[in-house]
C-alpha cells in the first residue's frame, strides 16, 4: 500500500510540475482514495492482520523483531564498512551478531538497503546509488512529452514501477527474490534505453523536409546553367 501511495504521489507531482492542471492532480488523489478503499474492502481482514504484525508481541516477524534485525545488521556493517561481508553472506554471518531469541531463521535483513550495506559495504552501496541516480536522470529526460509519445509514456510507467519497488525495499527484501530482481532490471533497461518509437507528427515532418530537399535542384546545377540574353 505504501508503494502504491508513493507511485501515485510521484505521478501527481509530475502532473503538477508539467502544469497539467489542478483538476488532474485532484483526480489522482481521488483515484488513490478509491484504490485504498478497494484494498480495504477486498482484503480488509488479511490486510488488518498484516498491519497488526507491525506492532510488538506477535508470533510473526513483527516490528520489534525487524528493529532488532536492523540494529544487529548495522553492527555487522560497522565491522566491515568499506567492502562488506560479501554477497549472500548475510544469513551465514548474522547469527554471530544476533541479540534476541527467535524460532525463525533470519535469512535476510528485511531491508534491501541495509543488506546492501552489510554485504557490499560503502563502495557497493555508492555504486548502486550512482546506478539509480543515473537511471532516473536518463529516464526523466524521456518523459517530457509522455502524454503524446508512446516511448515517454512507457518510460513513465517504468519509473513508477521502479519507485514502488524501491520504496517497498525499505521494509522488505524484494530484490533478494530472483523474480522481483529480474523485473526490476527489466524496468531499468526499458526506462534507460533509447526511445523506441518516433511520434507520427515528427516522422511526417522529417519526411516532408526530406521531400522538399529532393525537389530543390542542387546549388551547383544552378551555377552551371549558361546565361541567356533576351
Buried (B, 14 or more C-beta within 10 A) or exposed (E): EEBBBBBBBBBBEBBBEBEBEEEBBEBBEEEBEEBBEEEEEEEEEEBEEEEEBBEEEBEEBBBBBBEBBBEBBBBBBEEBBEEBBBEEBBEEBBEEBBEEEEEEEBEBBBBBBBBBBBBBBBEBBEEBEEEEEEBBEBBBEBBEEBEEBEBBBBBBBBBBBBBBBBBBBBBBBBBBEEEBBEBBEEBBEBBBBEEEEEBEEEEEEEEEEEEEEEEEEEEEEEEEEEEEEE
